[in-house]
Amino acid sequence: MAEQGIRIADATGGVTDVAWAKAAKHHDEDQLAALVSLIALVNAFNRANVIVRQPVDDYQPGQFG
């Protein structure tokens, strides 16, 4: 579900009914709403990284600590 939800550039048409059904087997409506919100948040961070040209895999564990 998350993989299909982030594929905006491919114009894939969103999350398929099959993916929704699989997710619904394991999660109730509140959990699905939370999952959609988290997928949207990841998308927002990914888009922000594109805007500021943040390189992929640039983070090193402990670099801020």
CHARMM internal coordinates of N, CA and C (Angstrom, degrees):
IC EDIT
DIST 1 N 1 CA 1.4460
DIST 1 CA 1 C 1.5232
ANGL 1 N 1 CA 1 C 109.82
DIST 1 C 2 N 1.3129
ANGL 1 CA 1 C 2 N 117.14
DIHE 1 N 1 CA 1 C 2 N -45.95
DIST 2 N 2 CA 1.4661
ANGL 1 C 2 N 2 CA 120.26
DIHE 1 CA 1 C 2 N 2 CA -179.73
DIST 2 CA 2 C 1.5189
ANGL 2 N 2 CA 2 C 110.87
DIHE 1 C 2 N 2 CA 2 C -63.45
DIST 2 C 3 N 1.3168
ANGL 2 CA 2 C 3 N 116.37
DIHE 2 N 2 CA 2 C 3 N -43.19
DIST 3 N 3 CA 1.4708
ANGL 2 C 3 N 3 CA 120.15
DIHE 2 CA 2 C 3 N 3 CA -179.80
DIST 3 CA 3 C 1.5279
ANGL 3 N 3 CA 3 C 110.56
DIHE 2 C 3 N 3 CA 3 C -59.28
DIST 3 C 4 N 1.3149
ANGL 3 CA 3 C 4 N 117.10
DIHE 3 N 3 CA 3 C 4 N -45.53
DIST 4 N 4 CA 1.4647
ANGL 3 C 4 N 4 CA 120.33
DIHE 3 CA 3 C 4 N 4 CA 179.84
DIST 4 CA 4 C 1.5234
ANGL 4 N 4 CA 4 C 111.37
DIHE 3 C 4 N 4 CA 4 C -69.49
DIST 4 C 5 N 1.3264
ANGL 4 CA 4 C 5 N 117.12
DIHE 4 N 4 CA 4 C 5 N -31.93
DIST 5 N 5 CA 1.4601
ANGL 4 C 5 N 5 CA 121.23
DIHE 4 CA 4 C 5 N 5 CA -178.24
DIST 5 CA 5 C 1.5138
ANGL 5 N 5 CA 5 C 114.44
DIHE 4 C 5 N 5 CA 5 C -71.24
DIST 5 C 6 N 1.3320
ANGL 5 CA 5 C 6 N 117.47
DIHE 5 N 5 CA 5 C 6 N -20.77
DIST 6 N 6 CA 1.4606
ANGL 5 C 6 N 6 CA 119.55
DIHE 5 CA 5 C 6 N 6 CA -178.29
DIST 6 CA 6 C 1.5201
ANGL 6 N 6 CA 6 C 113.11
DIHE 5 C 6 N 6 CA 6 C -99.97
DIST 6 C 7 N 1.3018
ANGL 6 CA 6 C 7 N 118.72
DIHE 6 N 6 CA 6 C 7 N -1.40
DIST 7 N 7 CA 1.4645
ANGL 6 C 7 N 7 CA 122.27
DIHE 6 CA 6 C 7 N 7 CA -174.74
DIST 7 CA 7 C 1.5334
ANGL 7 N 7 CA 7 C 111.43
DIHE 6 C 7 N 7 CA 7 C -86.37
DIST 7 C 8 N 1.3111
ANGL 7 CA 7 C 8 N 117.67
DIHE 7 N 7 CA 7 C 8 N 57.61
DIST 8 N 8 CA 1.4631
ANGL 7 C 8 N 8 CA 122.60
DIHE 7 CA 7 C 8 N 8 CA -177.72
DIST 8 CA 8 C 1.5223
ANGL 8 N 8 CA 8 C 111.65
DIHE 7 C 8 N 8 CA 8 C -70.38
DIST 8 C 9 N 1.3154
ANGL 8 CA 8 C 9 N 117.47
DIHE 8 N 8 CA 8 C 9 N -43.40
DIST 9 N 9 CA 1.4624
ANGL 8 C 9 N 9 CA 121.55
DIHE 8 CA 8 C 9 N 9 CA -175.25
DIST 9 CA 9 C 1.5259
ANGL 9 N 9 CA 9 C 112.27
DIHE 8 C 9 N 9 CA 9 C -64.00
DIST 9 C 10 N 1.3186
ANGL 9 CA 9 C 10 N 117.01
DIHE 9 N 9 CA 9 C 10 N -27.23
DIST 10 N 10 CA 1.4580
ANGL 9 C 10 N 10 CA 120.70
DIHE 9 CA 9 C 10 N 10 CA -178.86
DIST 10 CA 10 C 1.5249
ANGL 10 N 10 CA 10 C 112.72
DIHE 9 C 10 N 10 CA 10 C -80.39
DIST 10 C 11 N 1.3281
ANGL 10 CA 10 C 11 N 117.68
DIHE 10 N 10 CA 10 C 11 N -9.19
DIST 11 N 11 CA 1.4627
ANGL 10 C 11 N 11 CA 122.53
DIHE 10 CA 10 C 11 N 11 CA -176.74
DIST 11 CA 11 C 1.5295
ANGL 11 N 11 CA 11 C 110.54
DIHE 10 C 11 N 11 CA 11 C 52.39
DIST 11 C 12 N 1.3307
ANGL 11 CA 11 C 12 N 115.27
DIHE 11 N 11 CA 11 C 12 N 48.24
DIST 12 N 12 CA 1.4591
ANGL 11 C 12 N 12 CA 120.47
DIHE 11 CA 11 C 12 N 12 CA -176.12
DIST 12 CA 12 C 1.5196
ANGL 12 N 12 CA 12 C 113.52
DIHE 11 C 12 N 12 CA 12 C -77.00
DIST 12 C 13 N 1.3197
ANGL 12 CA 12 C 13 N 117.52
DIHE 12 N 12 CA 12 C 13 N -11.56
DIST 13 N 13 CA 1.4565
ANGL 12 C 13 N 13 CA 119.63
DIHE 12 CA 12 C 13 N 13 CA 179.00
DIST 13 CA 13 C 1.5097
ANGL 13 N 13 CA 13 C 114.65
DIHE 12 C 13 N 13 CA 13 C 93.78
DIST 13 C 14 N 1.2988
ANGL 13 CA 13 C 14 N 117.10
DIHE 13 N 13 CA 13 C 14 N 10.24
DIST 14 N 14 CA 1.4616
ANGL 13 C 14 N 14 CA 119.89
DIHE 13 CA 13 C 14 N 14 CA 176.29
DIST 14 CA 14 C 1.5100
ANGL 14 N 14 CA 14 C 112.89
DIHE 13 C 14 N 14 CA 14 C 91.41
DIST 14 C 15 N 1.3084
ANGL 14 CA 14 C 15 N 115.08
DIHE 14 N 14 CA 14 C 15 N -163.21
DIST 15 N 15 CA 1.4599
ANGL 14 C 15 N 15 CA 122.34
DIHE 14 CA 14 C 15 N 15 CA -176.76
DIST 15 CA 15 C 1.5272
ANGL 15 N 15 CA 15 C 109.20
DIHE 14 C 15 N 15 CA 15 C -82.79
DIST 15 C 16 N 1.3206
ANGL 15 CA 15 C 16 N 116.08
DIHE 15 N 15 CA 15 C 16 N 131.55
DIST 16 N 16 CA 1.4631
ANGL 15 C 16 N 16 CA 120.57
DIHE 15 CA 15 C 16 N 16 CA -177.95
DIST 16 CA 16 C 1.5288
ANGL 16 N 16 CA 16 C 111.14
DIHE 15 C 16 N 16 CA 16 C -72.71
DIST 16 C 17 N 1.3081
ANGL 16 CA 16 C 17 N 115.26
DIHE 16 N 16 CA 16 C 17 N 160.99
DIST 17 N 17 CA 1.4629
ANGL 16 C 17 N 17 CA 120.78
DIHE 16 CA 16 C 17 N 17 CA 176.41
DIST 17 CA 17 C 1.5275
ANGL 17 N 17 CA 17 C 111.08
DIHE 16 C 17 N 17 CA 17 C -61.89
DIST 17 C 18 N 1.3273
ANGL 17 CA 17 C 18 N 116.71
DIHE 17 N 17 CA 17 C 18 N -34.45
DIST 18 N 18 CA 1.4651
ANGL 17 C 18 N 18 CA 120.88
DIHE 17 CA 17 C 18 N 18 CA 178.89
DIST 18 CA 18 C 1.5273
ANGL 18 N 18 CA 18 C 110.44
DIHE 17 C 18 N 18 CA 18 C -63.38
DIST 18 C 19 N 1.3315
ANGL 18 CA 18 C 19 N 117.03
DIHE 18 N 18 CA 18 C 19 N -44.67
DIST 19 N 19 CA 1.4652
ANGL 18 C 19 N 19 CA 120.83
DIHE 18 CA 18 C 19 N 19 CA 179.56
DIST 19 CA 19 C 1.5302
ANGL 19 N 19 CA 19 C 110.70
DIHE 18 C 19 N 19 CA 19 C -64.42
DIST 19 C 20 N 1.3355
ANGL 19 CA 19 C 20 N 117.24
DIHE 19 N 19 CA 19 C 20 N -41.40
DIST 20 N 20 CA 1.4636
ANGL 19 C 20 N 20 CA 120.63
DIHE 19 CA 19 C 20 N 20 CA 177.21
DIST 20 CA 20 C 1.5177
ANGL 20 N 20 CA 20 C 110.52
DIHE 19 C 20 N 20 CA 20 C -61.08
DIST 20 C 21 N 1.3378
ANGL 20 CA 20 C 21 N 116.68
DIHE 20 N 20 CA 20 C 21 N -43.31
DIST 21 N 21 CA 1.4662
ANGL 20 C 21 N 21 CA 120.73
DIHE 20 CA 20 C 21 N 21 CA -179.07
DIST 21 CA 21 C 1.5228
ANGL 21 N 21 CA 21 C 111.23
DIHE 20 C 21 N 21 CA 21 C -63.54
DIST 21 C 22 N 1.3250
ANGL 21 CA 21 C 22 N 116.63
DIHE 21 N 21 CA 21 C 22 N -41.41
DIST 22 N 22 CA 1.4681
ANGL 21 C 22 N 22 CA 119.86
DIHE 21 CA 21 C 22 N 22 CA 178.29
DIST 22 CA 22 C 1.5240
ANGL 22 N 22 CA 22 C 110.86
DIHE 21 C 22 N 22 CA 22 C -63.74
DIST 22 C 23 N 1.3241
ANGL 22 CA 22 C 23 N 116.63
DIHE 22 N 22 CA 22 C 23 N -42.89
DIST 23 N 23 CA 1.4646
ANGL 22 C 23 N 23 CA 120.06
DIHE 22 CA 22 C 23 N 23 CA 179.13
DIST 23 CA 23 C 1.5307
ANGL 23 N 23 CA 23 C 110.91
DIHE 22 C 23 N 23 CA 23 C -65.71
DIST 23 C 24 N 1.3318
ANGL 23 CA 23 C 24 N 116.19
DIHE 23 N 23 CA 23 C 24 N -38.48
DIST 24 N 24 CA 1.4633
ANGL 23 C 24 N 24 CA 120.62
DIHE 23 CA 23 C 24 N 24 CA -178.84
DIST 24 CA 24 C 1.5282
ANGL 24 N 24 CA 24 C 112.48
DIHE 23 C 24 N 24 CA 24 C -67.74
DIST 24 C 25 N 1.3324
ANGL 24 CA 24 C 25 N 117.79
DIHE 24 N 24 CA 24 C 25 N -22.22
DIST 25 N 25 CA 1.4655
ANGL 24 C 25 N 25 CA 120.76
DIHE 24 CA 24 C 25 N 25 CA 176.12
DIST 25 CA 25 C 1.5234
ANGL 25 N 25 CA 25 C 111.46
DIHE 24 C 25 N 25 CA 25 C -65.53
DIST 25 C 26 N 1.3267
ANGL 25 CA 25 C 26 N 116.13
DIHE 25 N 25 CA 25 C 26 N -29.49
DIST 26 N 26 CA 1.4578
ANGL 25 C 26 N 26 CA 121.24
DIHE 25 CA 25 C 26 N 26 CA -173.13
DIST 26 CA 26 C 1.5238
ANGL 26 N 26 CA 26 C 114.42
DIHE 25 C 26 N 26 CA 26 C -108.13
DIST 26 C 27 N 1.3335
ANGL 26 CA 26 C 27 N 117.13
DIHE 26 N 26 CA 26 C 27 N -12.59
DIST 27 N 27 CA 1.4651
ANGL 26 C 27 N 27 CA 120.28
DIHE 26 CA 26 C 27 N 27 CA -174.29
DIST 27 CA 27 C 1.5206
ANGL 27 N 27 CA 27 C 110.48
DIHE 26 C 27 N 27 CA 27 C -135.19
DIST 27 C 28 N 1.3549
ANGL 27 CA 27 C 28 N 115.98
DIHE 27 N 27 CA 27 C 28 N 146.31
DIST 28 N 28 CA 1.4615
ANGL 27 C 28 N 28 CA 119.66
DIHE 27 CA 27 C 28 N 28 CA 173.85
DIST 28 CA 28 C 1.5323
ANGL 28 N 28 CA 28 C 109.31
DIHE 27 C 28 N 28 CA 28 C -83.90
DIST 28 C 29 N 1.3284
ANGL 28 CA 28 C 29 N 117.18
DIHE 28 N 28 CA 28 C 29 N -178.66
DIST 29 N 29 CA 1.4697
ANGL 28 C 29 N 29 CA 120.66
DIHE 28 CA 28 C 29 N 29 CA -175.47
DIST 29 CA 29 C 1.5258
ANGL 29 N 29 CA 29 C 112.78
DIHE 28 C 29 N 29 CA 29 C -62.44
DIST 29 C 30 N 1.3167
ANGL 29 CA 29 C 30 N 117.73
DIHE 29 N 29 CA 29 C 30 N -40.01
DIST 30 N 30 CA 1.4677
ANGL 29 C 30 N 30 CA 120.06
DIHE 29 CA 29 C 30 N 30 CA 178.62
DIST 30 CA 30 C 1.5205
ANGL 30 N 30 CA 30 C 111.23
DIHE 29 C 30 N 30 CA 30 C -64.59
DIST 30 C 31 N 1.3116
ANGL 30 CA 30 C 31 N 116.75
DIHE 30 N 30 CA 30 C 31 N -40.39
DIST 31 N 31 CA 1.4562
ANGL 30 C 31 N 31 CA 120.34
DIHE 30 CA 30 C 31 N 31 CA 178.71
DIST 31 CA 31 C 1.5241
ANGL 31 N 31 CA 31 C 111.59
DIHE 30 C 31 N 31 CA 31 C -68.18
DIST 31 C 32 N 1.3296
ANGL 31 CA 31 C 32 N 117.17
DIHE 31 N 31 CA 31 C 32 N -37.07
DIST 32 N 32 CA 1.4663
ANGL 31 C 32 N 32 CA 120.25
DIHE 31 CA 31 C 32 N 32 CA 176.12
DIST 32 CA 32 C 1.5235
ANGL 32 N 32 CA 32 C 110.58
DIHE 31 C 32 N 32 CA 32 C -64.44
DIST 32 C 33 N 1.3329
ANGL 32 CA 32 C 33 N 116.43
DIHE 32 N 32 CA 32 C 33 N -39.98
DIST 33 N 33 CA 1.4669
ANGL 32 C 33 N 33 CA 119.95
DIHE 32 CA 32 C 33 N 33 CA 177.80
DIST 33 CA 33 C 1.5263
ANGL 33 N 33 CA 33 C 110.25
DIHE 32 C 33 N 33 CA 33 C -63.06
DIST 33 C 34 N 1.3246
ANGL 33 CA 33 C 34 N 116.94
DIHE 33 N 33 CA 33 C 34 N -41.23
DIST 34 N 34 CA 1.4660
ANGL 33 C 34 N 34 CA 120.58
DIHE 33 CA 33 C 34 N 34 CA 177.63
DIST 34 CA 34 C 1.5228
ANGL 34 N 34 CA 34 C 110.52
DIHE 33 C 34 N 34 CA 34 C -64.85
DIST 34 C 35 N 1.3246
ANGL 34 CA 34 C 35 N 117.17
DIHE 34 N 34 CA 34 C 35 N -40.58
DIST 35 N 35 CA 1.4589
ANGL 34 C 35 N 35 CA 121.24
DIHE 34 CA 34 C 35 N 35 CA 178.90
DIST 35 CA 35 C 1.5262
ANGL 35 N 35 CA 35 C 111.02
DIHE 34 C 35 N 35 CA 35 C -62.30
DIST 35 C 36 N 1.3231
ANGL 35 CA 35 C 36 N 116.85
DIHE 35 N 35 CA 35 C 36 N -44.61
DIST 36 N 36 CA 1.4643
ANGL 35 C 36 N 36 CA 120.52
DIHE 35 CA 35 C 36 N 36 CA 177.59
DIST 36 CA 36 C 1.5252
ANGL 36 N 36 CA 36 C 110.10
DIHE 35 C 36 N 36 CA 36 C -61.19
DIST 36 C 37 N 1.3217
ANGL 36 CA 36 C 37 N 116.96
DIHE 36 N 36 CA 36 C 37 N -41.78
DIST 37 N 37 CA 1.4652
ANGL 36 C 37 N 37 CA 120.54
DIHE 36 CA 36 C 37 N 37 CA 178.84
DIST 37 CA 37 C 1.5206
ANGL 37 N 37 CA 37 C 111.72
DIHE 36 C 37 N 37 CA 37 C -62.72
DIST 37 C 38 N 1.3191
ANGL 37 CA 37 C 38 N 116.98
DIHE 37 N 37 CA 37 C 38 N -41.44
DIST 38 N 38 CA 1.4669
ANGL 37 C 38 N 38 CA 120.12
DIHE 37 CA 37 C 38 N 38 CA 179.15
DIST 38 CA 38 C 1.5236
ANGL 38 N 38 CA 38 C 111.88
DIHE 37 C 38 N 38 CA 38 C -67.99
DIST 38 C 39 N 1.3197
ANGL 38 CA 38 C 39 N 116.97
DIHE 38 N 38 CA 38 C 39 N -38.52
DIST 39 N 39 CA 1.4673
ANGL 38 C 39 N 39 CA 120.18
DIHE 38 CA 38 C 39 N 39 CA 176.28
DIST 39 CA 39 C 1.5250
ANGL 39 N 39 CA 39 C 109.74
DIHE 38 C 39 N 39 CA 39 C -62.36
DIST 39 C 40 N 1.3287
ANGL 39 CA 39 C 40 N 117.02
DIHE 39 N 39 CA 39 C 40 N -41.73
DIST 40 N 40 CA 1.4662
ANGL 39 C 40 N 40 CA 120.77
DIHE 39 CA 39 C 40 N 40 CA 177.90
DIST 40 CA 40 C 1.5269
ANGL 40 N 40 CA 40 C 111.10
DIHE 39 C 40 N 40 CA 40 C -63.98
DIST 40 C 41 N 1.3286
ANGL 40 CA 40 C 41 N 117.62
DIHE 40 N 40 CA 40 C 41 N -38.09
DIST 41 N 41 CA 1.4594
ANGL 40 C 41 N 41 CA 121.53
DIHE 40 CA 40 C 41 N 41 CA 178.99
DIST 41 CA 41 C 1.5301
ANGL 41 N 41 CA 41 C 110.80
DIHE 40 C 41 N 41 CA 41 C -65.98
DIST 41 C 42 N 1.3218
ANGL 41 CA 41 C 42 N 116.76
DIHE 41 N 41 CA 41 C 42 N -43.33
DIST 42 N 42 CA 1.4646
ANGL 41 C 42 N 42 CA 120.07
DIHE 41 CA 41 C 42 N 42 CA 176.96
DIST 42 CA 42 C 1.5282
ANGL 42 N 42 CA 42 C 109.75
DIHE 41 C 42 N 42 CA 42 C -60.84
DIST 42 C 43 N 1.3420
ANGL 42 CA 42 C 43 N 116.45
DIHE 42 N 42 CA 42 C 43 N -41.98
DIST 43 N 43 CA 1.4654
ANGL 42 C 43 N 43 CA 120.03
DIHE 42 CA 42 C 43 N 43 CA 177.07
DIST 43 CA 43 C 1.5174
ANGL 43 N 43 CA 43 C 111.38
DIHE 42 C 43 N 43 CA 43 C -59.34
DIST 43 C 44 N 1.3255
ANGL 43 CA 43 C 44 N 116.63
DIHE 43 N 43 CA 43 C 44 N -42.62
DIST 44 N 44 CA 1.4662
ANGL 43 C 44 N 44 CA 120.14
DIHE 43 CA 43 C 44 N 44 CA -179.62
DIST 44 CA 44 C 1.5283
ANGL 44 N 44 CA 44 C 110.95
DIHE 43 C 44 N 44 CA 44 C -62.07
DIST 44 C 45 N 1.3338
ANGL 44 CA 44 C 45 N 117.06
DIHE 44 N 44 CA 44 C 45 N -44.78
DIST 45 N 45 CA 1.4616
ANGL 44 C 45 N 45 CA 120.09
DIHE 44 CA 44 C 45 N 45 CA 178.35
DIST 45 CA 45 C 1.5225
ANGL 45 N 45 CA 45 C 111.39
DIHE 44 C 45 N 45 CA 45 C -64.28
DIST 45 C 46 N 1.3232
ANGL 45 CA 45 C 46 N 116.79
DIHE 45 N 45 CA 45 C 46 N -40.34
DIST 46 N 46 CA 1.4659
ANGL 45 C 46 N 46 CA 119.74
DIHE 45 CA 45 C 46 N 46 CA 177.97
DIST 46 CA 46 C 1.5233
ANGL 46 N 46 CA 46 C 111.23
DIHE 45 C 46 N 46 CA 46 C -62.27
DIST 46 C 47 N 1.3213
ANGL 46 CA 46 C 47 N 116.95
DIHE 46 N 46 CA 46 C 47 N -42.93
DIST 47 N 47 CA 1.4744
ANGL 46 C 47 N 47 CA 120.41
DIHE 46 CA 46 C 47 N 47 CA 179.08
DIST 47 CA 47 C 1.5221
ANGL 47 N 47 CA 47 C 110.70
DIHE 46 C 47 N 47 CA 47 C -65.07
DIST 47 C 48 N 1.3306
ANGL 47 CA 47 C 48 N 117.34
DIHE 47 N 47 CA 47 C 48 N -40.57
DIST 48 N 48 CA 1.4663
ANGL 47 C 48 N 48 CA 120.37
DIHE 47 CA 47 C 48 N 48 CA 178.57
DIST 48 CA 48 C 1.5301
ANGL 48 N 48 CA 48 C 110.35
DIHE 47 C 48 N 48 CA 48 C -62.90
DIST 48 C 49 N 1.3234
ANGL 48 CA 48 C 49 N 117.41
DIHE 48 N 48 CA 48 C 49 N -39.61
DIST 49 N 49 CA 1.4658
ANGL 48 C 49 N 49 CA 120.25
DIHE 48 CA 48 C 49 N 49 CA 177.94
DIST 49 CA 49 C 1.5188
ANGL 49 N 49 CA 49 C 111.69
DIHE 48 C 49 N 49 CA 49 C -64.16
DIST 49 C 50 N 1.3119
ANGL 49 CA 49 C 50 N 117.34
DIHE 49 N 49 CA 49 C 50 N -34.48
DIST 50 N 50 CA 1.4666
ANGL 49 C 50 N 50 CA 120.15
DIHE 49 CA 49 C 50 N 50 CA 176.34
DIST 50 CA 50 C 1.5308
ANGL 50 N 50 CA 50 C 109.84
DIHE 49 C 50 N 50 CA 50 C -65.51
DIST 50 C 51 N 1.3225
ANGL 50 CA 50 C 51 N 116.46
DIHE 50 N 50 CA 50 C 51 N -43.36
DIST 51 N 51 CA 1.4662
ANGL 50 C 51 N 51 CA 120.71
DIHE 50 CA 50 C 51 N 51 CA -178.05
DIST 51 CA 51 C 1.5218
ANGL 51 N 51 CA 51 C 111.50
DIHE 50 C 51 N 51 CA 51 C -62.07
DIST 51 C 52 N 1.3413
ANGL 51 CA 51 C 52 N 116.93
DIHE 51 N 51 CA 51 C 52 N -42.93
DIST 52 N 52 CA 1.4645
ANGL 51 C 52 N 52 CA 120.08
DIHE 51 CA 51 C 52 N 52 CA -177.29
DIST 52 CA 52 C 1.5292
ANGL 52 N 52 CA 52 C 112.52
DIHE 51 C 52 N 52 CA 52 C -92.23
DIST 52 C 53 N 1.3072
ANGL 52 CA 52 C 53 N 116.11
DIHE 52 N 52 CA 52 C 53 N 6.78
DIST 53 N 53 CA 1.4643
ANGL 52 C 53 N 53 CA 123.26
DIHE 52 CA 52 C 53 N 53 CA 177.25
DIST 53 CA 53 C 1.5195
ANGL 53 N 53 CA 53 C 112.62
DIHE 52 C 53 N 53 CA 53 C 57.18
DIST 53 C 54 N 1.3098
ANGL 53 CA 53 C 54 N 115.95
DIHE 53 N 53 CA 53 C 54 N 42.72
DIST 54 N 54 CA 1.4635
ANGL 53 C 54 N 54 CA 121.46
DIHE 53 CA 53 C 54 N 54 CA 176.32
DIST 54 CA 54 C 1.5212
ANGL 54 N 54 CA 54 C 108.69
DIHE 53 C 54 N 54 CA 54 C -73.41
DIST 54 C 55 N 1.3298
ANGL 54 CA 54 C 55 N 117.91
DIHE 54 N 54 CA 54 C 55 N 120.66
DIST 55 N 55 CA 1.4665
ANGL 54 C 55 N 55 CA 119.58
DIHE 54 CA 54 C 55 N 55 CA -179.65
DIST 55 CA 55 C 1.5298
ANGL 55 N 55 CA 55 C 112.20
DIHE 54 C 55 N 55 CA 55 C -65.10
DIST 55 C 56 N 1.3042
ANGL 55 CA 55 C 56 N 115.97
DIHE 55 N 55 CA 55 C 56 N 144.67
DIST 56 N 56 CA 1.4584
ANGL 55 C 56 N 56 CA 121.64
DIHE 55 CA 55 C 56 N 56 CA 176.30
DIST 56 CA 56 C 1.5248
ANGL 56 N 56 CA 56 C 108.37
DIHE 55 C 56 N 56 CA 56 C -70.69
DIST 56 C 57 N 1.3157
ANGL 56 CA 56 C 57 N 116.35
DIHE 56 N 56 CA 56 C 57 N 144.17
DIST 57 N 57 CA 1.4697
ANGL 56 C 57 N 57 CA 122.78
DIHE 56 CA 56 C 57 N 57 CA 178.79
DIST 57 CA 57 C 1.5178
ANGL 57 N 57 CA 57 C 113.21
DIHE 56 C 57 N 57 CA 57 C 61.96
DIST 57 C 58 N 1.3266
ANGL 57 CA 57 C 58 N 117.78
DIHE 57 N 57 CA 57 C 58 N 24.93
DIST 58 N 58 CA 1.4515
ANGL 57 C 58 N 58 CA 121.38
DIHE 57 CA 57 C 58 N 58 CA 179.35
DIST 58 CA 58 C 1.5256
ANGL 58 N 58 CA 58 C 112.05
DIHE 57 C 58 N 58 CA 58 C -80.58
DIST 58 C 59 N 1.3408
ANGL 58 CA 58 C 59 N 117.68
DIHE 58 N 58 CA 58 C 59 N -23.78
DIST 59 N 59 CA 1.4652
ANGL 58 C 59 N 59 CA 121.54
DIHE 58 CA 58 C 59 N 59 CA -177.03
DIST 59 CA 59 C 1.5211
ANGL 59 N 59 CA 59 C 110.85
DIHE 58 C 59 N 59 CA 59 C -71.86
DIST 59 C 60 N 1.3051
ANGL 59 CA 59 C 60 N 116.17
DIHE 59 N 59 CA 59 C 60 N 135.62
DIST 60 N 60 CA 1.4558
ANGL 59 C 60 N 60 CA 123.45
DIHE 59 CA 59 C 60 N 60 CA 174.62
DIST 60 CA 60 C 1.5216
ANGL 60 N 60 CA 60 C 107.61
DIHE 59 C 60 N 60 CA 60 C -116.30
DIST 60 C 61 N 1.3403
ANGL 60 CA 60 C 61 N 118.84
DIHE 60 N 60 CA 60 C 61 N 126.67
DIST 61 N 61 CA 1.4611
ANGL 60 C 61 N 61 CA 120.65
DIHE 60 CA 60 C 61 N 61 CA 179.68
DIST 61 CA 61 C 1.5245
ANGL 61 N 61 CA 61 C 111.70
DIHE 60 C 61 N 61 CA 61 C -51.05
DIST 61 C 62 N 1.3276
ANGL 61 CA 61 C 62 N 115.91
DIHE 61 N 61 CA 61 C 62 N 130.87
DIST 62 N 62 CA 1.4534
ANGL 61 C 62 N 62 CA 121.80
DIHE 61 CA 61 C 62 N 62 CA 177.99
DIST 62 CA 62 C 1.5213
ANGL 62 N 62 CA 62 C 114.79
DIHE 61 C 62 N 62 CA 62 C 85.77
DIST 62 C 63 N 1.3469
ANGL 62 CA 62 C 63 N 118.49
DIHE 62 N 62 CA 62 C 63 N 1.76
DIST 63 N 63 CA 1.4539
ANGL 62 C 63 N 63 CA 119.06
DIHE 62 CA 62 C 63 N 63 CA -175.90
DIST 63 CA 63 C 1.5216
ANGL 63 N 63 CA 63 C 113.00
DIHE 62 C 63 N 63 CA 63 C -67.73
DIST 63 C 64 N 1.3245
ANGL 63 CA 63 C 64 N 118.29
DIHE 63 N 63 CA 63 C 64 N -21.97
DIST 64 N 64 CA 1.4662
ANGL 63 C 64 N 64 CA 120.81
DIHE 63 CA 63 C 64 N 64 CA 179.57
DIST 64 CA 64 C 1.5242
ANGL 64 N 64 CA 64 C 112.39
DIHE 63 C 64 N 64 CA 64 C -103.73
DIST 64 C 65 N 1.3290
ANGL 64 CA 64 C 65 N 117.68
DIHE 64 N 64 CA 64 C 65 N 4.06
DIST 65 N 65 CA 1.4545
ANGL 64 C 65 N 65 CA 119.42
DIHE 64 CA 64 C 65 N 65 CA -173.87
DIST 65 CA 65 C 1.4852
ANGL 65 N 65 CA 65 C 115.65
DIHE 64 C 65 N 65 CA 65 C -113.97
END
COOR INIT
IC SEED 1 N 1 CA 1 C
IC BUILD
